Amino acid sequence: MISYRPFYETLYKKNITEYNLIFKQGFSANTLHRIKKGEAISTKTLDALCYVLDCKVEDIIEFVKE
């Protein structure tokens, strides 16, 4: 299962809010809602998050064996 736990840790470390991602960086509220619910996002979105947050993929998602 893919977990977005690292995403929220990265936001906290970089002092970036969801508000900033939506209103200043142009991410849709639906994208952040999908992340919050643990639903799938596209690799294009993942790439954009890595670019904006200046981080690696593993700073956004992790694989958790069930």
Gaussian input, Z-matrix of N, CA and C with variables (Angstrom, degrees):
# hf/3-21g

backbone

0 1
 N
 C     1     B1
 C     2     B2     1     A1
 N     3     B3     2     A2     1     D1
 C     4     B4     3     A3     2     D2
 C     5     B5     4     A4     3     D3
 N     6     B6     5     A5     4     D4
 C     7     B7     6     A6     5     D5
 C     8     B8     7     A7     6     D6
 N     9     B9     8     A8     7     D7
 C    10    B10     9     A9     8     D8
 C    11    B11    10    A10     9     D9
 N    12    B12    11    A11    10    D10
 C    13    B13    12    A12    11    D11
 C    14    B14    13    A13    12    D12
 N    15    B15    14    A14    13    D13
 C    16    B16    15    A15    14    D14
 C    17    B17    16    A16    15    D15
 N    18    B18    17    A17    16    D16
 C    19    B19    18    A18    17    D17
 C    20    B20    19    A19    18    D18
 N    21    B21    20    A20    19    D19
 C    22    B22    21    A21    20    D20
 C    23    B23    22    A22    21    D21
 N    24    B24    23    A23    22    D22
 C    25    B25    24    A24    23    D23
 C    26    B26    25    A25    24    D24
 N    27    B27    26    A26    25    D25
 C    28    B28    27    A27    26    D26
 C    29    B29    28    A28    27    D27
 N    30    B30    29    A29    28    D28
 C    31    B31    30    A30    29    D29
 C    32    B32    31    A31    30    D30
 N    33    B33    32    A32    31    D31
 C    34    B34    33    A33    32    D32
 C    35    B35    34    A34    33    D33
 N    36    B36    35    A35    34    D34
 C    37    B37    36    A36    35    D35
 C    38    B38    37    A37    36    D36
 N    39    B39    38    A38    37    D37
 C    40    B40    39    A39    38    D38
 C    41    B41    40    A40    39    D39
 N    42    B42    41    A41    40    D40
 C    43    B43    42    A42    41    D41
 C    44    B44    43    A43    42    D42
 N    45    B45    44    A44    43    D43
 C    46    B46    45    A45    44    D44
 C    47    B47    46    A46    45    D45
 N    48    B48    47    A47    46    D46
 C    49    B49    48    A48    47    D47
 C    50    B50    49    A49    48    D48
 N    51    B51    50    A50    49    D49
 C    52    B52    51    A51    50    D50
 C    53    B53    52    A52    51    D51
 N    54    B54    53    A53    52    D52
 C    55    B55    54    A54    53    D53
 C    56    B56    55    A55    54    D54
 N    57    B57    56    A56    55    D55
 C    58    B58    57    A57    56    D56
 C    59    B59    58    A58    57    D57
 N    60    B60    59    A59    58    D58
 C    61    B61    60    A60    59    D59
 C    62    B62    61    A61    60    D60
 N    63    B63    62    A62    61    D61
 C    64    B64    63    A63    62    D62
 C    65    B65    64    A64    63    D63
 N    66    B66    65    A65    64    D64
 C    67    B67    66    A66    65    D65
 C    68    B68    67    A67    66    D66
 N    69    B69    68    A68    67    D67
 C    70    B70    69    A69    68    D68
 C    71    B71    70    A70    69    D69
 N    72    B72    71    A71    70    D70
 C    73    B73    72    A72    71    D71
 C    74    B74    73    A73    72    D72
 N    75    B75    74    A74    73    D73
 C    76    B76    75    A75    74    D74
 C    77    B77    76    A76    75    D75
 N    78    B78    77    A77    76    D76
 C    79    B79    78    A78    77    D77
 C    80    B80    79    A79    78    D78
 N    81    B81    80    A80    79    D79
 C    82    B82    81    A81    80    D80
 C    83    B83    82    A82    81    D81
 N    84    B84    83    A83    82    D82
 C    85    B85    84    A84    83    D83
 C    86    B86    85    A85    84    D84
 N    87    B87    86    A86    85    D85
 C    88    B88    87    A87    86    D86
 C    89    B89    88    A88    87    D87
 N    90    B90    89    A89    88    D88
 C    91    B91    90    A90    89    D89
 C    92    B92    91    A91    90    D90
 N    93    B93    92    A92    91    D91
 C    94    B94    93    A93    92    D92
 C    95    B95    94    A94    93    D93
 N    96    B96    95    A95    94    D94
 C    97    B97    96    A96    95    D95
 C    98    B98    97    A97    96    D96
 N    99    B99    98    A98    97    D97
 C   100   B100    99    A99    98    D98
 C   101   B101   100   A100    99    D99
 N   102   B102   101   A101   100   D100
 C   103   B103   102   A102   101   D101
 C   104   B104   103   A103   102   D102
 N   105   B105   104   A104   103   D103
 C   106   B106   105   A105   104   D104
 C   107   B107   106   A106   105   D105
 N   108   B108   107   A107   106   D106
 C   109   B109   108   A108   107   D107
 C   110   B110   109   A109   108   D108
 N   111   B111   110   A110   109   D109
 C   112   B112   111   A111   110   D110
 C   113   B113   112   A112   111   D111
 N   114   B114   113   A113   112   D112
 C   115   B115   114   A114   113   D113
 C   116   B116   115   A115   114   D114
 N   117   B117   116   A116   115   D115
 C   118   B118   117   A117   116   D116
 C   119   B119   118   A118   117   D117
 N   120   B120   119   A119   118   D118
 C   121   B121   120   A120   119   D119
 C   122   B122   121   A121   120   D120
 N   123   B123   122   A122   121   D121
 C   124   B124   123   A123   122   D122
 C   125   B125   124   A124   123   D123
 N   126   B126   125   A125   124   D124
 C   127   B127   126   A126   125   D125
 C   128   B128   127   A127   126   D126
 N   129   B129   128   A128   127   D127
 C   130   B130   129   A129   128   D128
 C   131   B131   130   A130   129   D129
 N   132   B132   131   A131   130   D130
 C   133   B133   132   A132   131   D131
 C   134   B134   133   A133   132   D132
 N   135   B135   134   A134   133   D133
 C   136   B136   135   A135   134   D134
 C   137   B137   136   A136   135   D135
 N   138   B138   137   A137   136   D136
 C   139   B139   138   A138   137   D137
 C   140   B140   139   A139   138   D138
 N   141   B141   140   A140   139   D139
 C   142   B142   141   A141   140   D140
 C   143   B143   142   A142   141   D141
 N   144   B144   143   A143   142   D142
 C   145   B145   144   A144   143   D143
 C   146   B146   145   A145   144   D144
 N   147   B147   146   A146   145   D145
 C   148   B148   147   A147   146   D146
 C   149   B149   148   A148   147   D147
 N   150   B150   149   A149   148   D148
 C   151   B151   150   A150   149   D149
 C   152   B152   151   A151   150   D150
 N   153   B153   152   A152   151   D151
 C   154   B154   153   A153   152   D152
 C   155   B155   154   A154   153   D153
 N   156   B156   155   A155   154   D154
 C   157   B157   156   A156   155   D155
 C   158   B158   157   A157   156   D156
 N   159   B159   158   A158   157   D157
 C   160   B160   159   A159   158   D158
 C   161   B161   160   A160   159   D159
 N   162   B162   161   A161   160   D160
 C   163   B163   162   A162   161   D161
 C   164   B164   163   A163   162   D162
 N   165   B165   164   A164   163   D163
 C   166   B166   165   A165   164   D164
 C   167   B167   166   A166   165   D165
 N   168   B168   167   A167   166   D166
 C   169   B169   168   A168   167   D167
 C   170   B170   169   A169   168   D168
 N   171   B171   170   A170   169   D169
 C   172   B172   171   A171   170   D170
 C   173   B173   172   A172   171   D171
 N   174   B174   173   A173   172   D172
 C   175   B175   174   A174   173   D173
 C   176   B176   175   A175   174   D174
 N   177   B177   176   A176   175   D175
 C   178   B178   177   A177   176   D176
 C   179   B179   178   A178   177   D177
 N   180   B180   179   A179   178   D178
 C   181   B181   180   A180   179   D179
 C   182   B182   181   A181   180   D180
 N   183   B183   182   A182   181   D181
 C   184   B184   183   A183   182   D182
 C   185   B185   184   A184   183   D183
 N   186   B186   185   A185   184   D184
 C   187   B187   186   A186   185   D185
 C   188   B188   187   A187   186   D186
 N   189   B189   188   A188   187   D187
 C   190   B190   189   A189   188   D188
 C   191   B191   190   A190   189   D189
 N   192   B192   191   A191   190   D190
 C   193   B193   192   A192   191   D191
 C   194   B194   193   A193   192   D192
 N   195   B195   194   A194   193   D193
 C   196   B196   195   A195   194   D194
 C   197   B197   196   A196   195   D195

   B1=1.4506
   B2=1.5343
   B3=1.2931
   B4=1.4536
   B5=1.5289
   B6=1.3288
   B7=1.4552
   B8=1.5292
   B9=1.3191
   B10=1.4644
   B11=1.5282
   B12=1.3246
   B13=1.4656
   B14=1.5344
   B15=1.3454
   B16=1.4745
   B17=1.5317
   B18=1.3251
   B19=1.4642
   B20=1.5215
   B21=1.3241
   B22=1.4636
   B23=1.5223
   B24=1.3248
   B25=1.4640
   B26=1.5328
   B27=1.3255
   B28=1.4661
   B29=1.5300
   B30=1.3251
   B31=1.4707
   B32=1.5287
   B33=1.3240
   B34=1.4599
   B35=1.5294
   B36=1.3402
   B37=1.4656
   B38=1.5229
   B39=1.3363
   B40=1.4591
   B41=1.5273
   B42=1.3446
   B43=1.4583
   B44=1.5333
   B45=1.3296
   B46=1.4639
   B47=1.5230
   B48=1.3168
   B49=1.4603
   B50=1.5205
   B51=1.3197
   B52=1.4610
   B53=1.5327
   B54=1.3075
   B55=1.4657
   B56=1.5312
   B57=1.3326
   B58=1.4612
   B59=1.5265
   B60=1.3231
   B61=1.4645
   B62=1.5283
   B63=1.3150
   B64=1.4696
   B65=1.5291
   B66=1.3250
   B67=1.4580
   B68=1.5253
   B69=1.3192
   B70=1.4634
   B71=1.5238
   B72=1.3337
   B73=1.4595
   B74=1.5268
   B75=1.3321
   B76=1.4575
   B77=1.5243
   B78=1.3174
   B79=1.4651
   B80=1.5177
   B81=1.3268
   B82=1.4588
   B83=1.5215
   B84=1.3226
   B85=1.4658
   B86=1.5192
   B87=1.3262
   B88=1.4585
   B89=1.5293
   B90=1.3266
   B91=1.4681
   B92=1.5207
   B93=1.3111
   B94=1.4576
   B95=1.5279
   B96=1.3180
   B97=1.4625
   B98=1.5281
   B99=1.3382
   B100=1.4721
   B101=1.5263
   B102=1.3137
   B103=1.4657
   B104=1.5241
   B105=1.3184
   B106=1.4658
   B107=1.5290
   B108=1.3359
   B109=1.4655
   B110=1.5348
   B111=1.3448
   B112=1.4650
   B113=1.5138
   B114=1.3228
   B115=1.4572
   B116=1.5221
   B117=1.3106
   B118=1.4627
   B119=1.5293
   B120=1.3257
   B121=1.4596
   B122=1.5220
   B123=1.3077
   B124=1.4644
   B125=1.5278
   B126=1.3113
   B127=1.4652
   B128=1.5247
   B129=1.3166
   B130=1.4614
   B131=1.5269
   B132=1.3176
   B133=1.4594
   B134=1.5145
   B135=1.3204
   B136=1.4620
   B137=1.5277
   B138=1.3196
   B139=1.4628
   B140=1.5306
   B141=1.3317
   B142=1.4724
   B143=1.5316
   B144=1.3242
   B145=1.4639
   B146=1.5235
   B147=1.3271
   B148=1.4734
   B149=1.5233
   B150=1.3200
   B151=1.4647
   B152=1.5324
   B153=1.3236
   B154=1.4610
   B155=1.5289
   B156=1.3328
   B157=1.4598
   B158=1.5257
   B159=1.3342
   B160=1.4619
   B161=1.5353
   B162=1.3335
   B163=1.4609
   B164=1.5250
   B165=1.3077
   B166=1.4618
   B167=1.5174
   B168=1.3335
   B169=1.4658
   B170=1.5263
   B171=1.3289
   B172=1.4710
   B173=1.5284
   B174=1.3284
   B175=1.4628
   B176=1.5317
   B177=1.3244
   B178=1.4629
   B179=1.5263
   B180=1.3263
   B181=1.4666
   B182=1.5344
   B183=1.3293
   B184=1.4572
   B185=1.5195
   B186=1.3119
   B187=1.4503
   B188=1.5196
   B189=1.3352
   B190=1.4611
   B191=1.5235
   B192=1.3248
   B193=1.4593
   B194=1.5230
   B195=1.3150
   B196=1.4813
   B197=1.5037
   A1=108.82
   A2=116.00
   A3=121.64
   A4=108.96
   A5=115.89
   A6=121.98
   A7=108.97
   A8=115.22
   A9=121.27
   A10=111.97
   A11=117.52
   A12=121.31
   A13=112.06
   A14=118.20
   A15=117.90
   A16=113.46
   A17=117.17
   A18=121.33
   A19=110.43
   A20=116.30
   A21=119.87
   A22=111.69
   A23=116.74
   A24=119.78
   A25=110.52
   A26=116.13
   A27=121.05
   A28=110.51
   A29=117.14
   A30=119.90
   A31=110.19
   A32=116.15
   A33=120.64
   A34=111.11
   A35=116.66
   A36=120.97
   A37=111.85
   A38=116.36
   A39=120.78
   A40=112.23
   A41=116.05
   A42=121.64
   A43=111.79
   A44=115.43
   A45=122.21
   A46=108.02
   A47=115.95
   A48=120.24
   A49=111.13
   A50=115.69
   A51=120.62
   A52=109.43
   A53=116.82
   A54=121.80
   A55=109.91
   A56=116.12
   A57=121.42
   A58=110.77
   A59=116.77
   A60=119.80
   A61=111.68
   A62=116.27
   A63=119.89
   A64=111.45
   A65=117.12
   A66=120.31
   A67=115.21
   A68=117.94
   A69=119.28
   A70=113.16
   A71=116.91
   A72=120.29
   A73=112.91
   A74=118.06
   A75=121.53
   A76=116.38
   A77=118.22
   A78=119.60
   A79=108.65
   A80=115.87
   A81=118.25
   A82=110.35
   A83=114.71
   A84=120.23
   A85=109.30
   A86=117.04
   A87=121.59
   A88=111.03
   A89=117.69
   A90=121.19
   A91=110.23
   A92=117.12
   A93=120.24
   A94=111.59
   A95=116.67
   A96=120.77
   A97=110.01
   A98=116.68
   A99=121.05
   A100=110.68
   A101=116.67
   A102=120.56
   A103=109.81
   A104=116.07
   A105=120.94
   A106=111.30
   A107=116.63
   A108=121.75
   A109=112.34
   A110=117.15
   A111=120.22
   A112=113.51
   A113=116.96
   A114=121.33
   A115=110.44
   A116=116.02
   A117=121.98
   A118=111.97
   A119=114.87
   A120=121.95
   A121=106.88
   A122=116.86
   A123=120.27
   A124=111.35
   A125=115.24
   A126=119.33
   A127=109.95
   A128=117.33
   A129=120.98
   A130=109.68
   A131=117.42
   A132=122.00
   A133=110.22
   A134=116.34
   A135=121.20
   A136=110.47
   A137=116.18
   A138=121.77
   A139=110.98
   A140=116.47
   A141=120.92
   A142=110.75
   A143=116.96
   A144=119.87
   A145=110.84
   A146=116.45
   A147=120.00
   A148=110.82
   A149=116.65
   A150=121.15
   A151=110.68
   A152=116.34
   A153=121.22
   A154=111.27
   A155=116.58
   A156=120.49
   A157=112.73
   A158=115.90
   A159=121.71
   A160=110.09
   A161=114.43
   A162=119.80
   A163=110.75
   A164=115.76
   A165=122.47
   A166=109.47
   A167=115.61
   A168=121.24
   A169=110.89
   A170=116.41
   A171=119.28
   A172=112.99
   A173=117.53
   A174=121.11
   A175=111.05
   A176=116.51
   A177=121.66
   A178=111.36
   A179=116.46
   A180=119.53
   A181=110.09
   A182=113.91
   A183=120.30
   A184=108.56
   A185=116.23
   A186=121.19
   A187=108.93
   A188=115.97
   A189=121.35
   A190=107.09
   A191=115.69
   A192=120.58
   A193=108.92
   A194=116.42
   A195=120.90
   A196=110.64
   D1=139.40
   D2=177.37
   D3=-87.22
   D4=131.97
   D5=178.55
   D6=-117.24
   D7=142.00
   D8=177.79
   D9=-100.43
   D10=14.49
   D11=179.90
   D12=-52.45
   D13=-43.73
   D14=179.40
   D15=-61.88
   D16=-27.77
   D17=179.39
   D18=-59.69
   D19=-47.95
   D20=-178.40
   D21=-70.05
   D22=-32.68
   D23=175.32
   D24=-65.92
   D25=-40.05
   D26=178.93
   D27=-66.01
   D28=-43.15
   D29=176.86
   D30=-58.09
   D31=-43.86
   D32=-178.90
   D33=-64.04
   D34=-46.44
   D35=-178.95
   D36=-62.27
   D37=-36.11
   D38=-176.77
   D39=-92.79
   D40=1.93
   D41=178.99
   D42=55.59
   D43=47.14
   D44=178.81
   D45=-116.82
   D46=134.29
   D47=-178.94
   D48=-99.80
   D49=163.06
   D50=173.67
   D51=-62.26
   D52=-36.37
   D53=177.20
   D54=-55.79
   D55=-46.11
   D56=178.89
   D57=-60.04
   D58=-44.13
   D59=-179.23
   D60=-63.31
   D61=-37.60
   D62=-177.96
   D63=-77.60
   D64=-53.48
   D65=-170.16
   D66=-90.35
   D67=-21.26
   D68=180.00
   D69=-109.39
   D70=-27.91
   D71=-178.02
   D72=-104.38
   D73=-11.61
   D74=173.52
   D75=86.74
   D76=14.08
   D77=175.31
   D78=-77.36
   D79=147.39
   D80=-179.66
   D81=-79.59
   D82=150.84
   D83=176.47
   D84=-62.67
   D85=-31.99
   D86=178.67
   D87=-62.88
   D88=-38.70
   D89=178.18
   D90=-61.60
   D91=-46.87
   D92=179.46
   D93=-67.63
   D94=-32.26
   D95=175.42
   D96=-64.69
   D97=-42.09
   D98=178.67
   D99=-63.34
   D100=-41.22
   D101=178.19
   D102=-63.09
   D103=-45.54
   D104=-178.50
   D105=-61.05
   D106=-36.07
   D107=-179.80
   D108=-83.84
   D109=-4.92
   D110=-179.27
   D111=77.77
   D112=20.87
   D113=-179.97
   D114=-88.28
   D115=167.84
   D116=-176.07
   D117=-70.19
   D118=144.68
   D119=169.67
   D120=-125.66
   D121=160.05
   D122=-177.38
   D123=-77.09
   D124=159.99
   D125=176.46
   D126=-67.12
   D127=-27.06
   D128=176.28
   D129=-64.72
   D130=-42.60
   D131=177.44
   D132=-66.28
   D133=-41.95
   D134=178.03
   D135=-60.01
   D136=-42.98
   D137=177.42
   D138=-61.77
   D139=-43.90
   D140=-179.84
   D141=-64.57
   D142=-39.70
   D143=177.92
   D144=-64.37
   D145=-42.76
   D146=177.95
   D147=-60.43
   D148=-40.38
   D149=-179.70
   D150=-65.38
   D151=-50.42
   D152=-176.34
   D153=-66.05
   D154=-40.38
   D155=-178.11
   D156=-86.71
   D157=-5.27
   D158=-178.64
   D159=51.41
   D160=58.92
   D161=-176.99
   D162=-143.69
   D163=178.70
   D164=178.00
   D165=-95.01
   D166=163.90
   D167=179.38
   D168=-55.91
   D169=-40.98
   D170=-178.39
   D171=-68.86
   D172=-7.88
   D173=173.18
   D174=-86.00
   D175=-2.64
   D176=-179.02
   D177=-118.39
   D178=-44.19
   D179=-178.70
   D180=-128.52
   D181=159.44
   D182=173.15
   D183=-146.20
   D184=153.57
   D185=175.94
   D186=-94.25
   D187=127.30
   D188=178.91
   D189=-119.39
   D190=117.47
   D191=179.96
   D192=-72.42
   D193=128.36
   D194=-179.09
   D195=-83.47

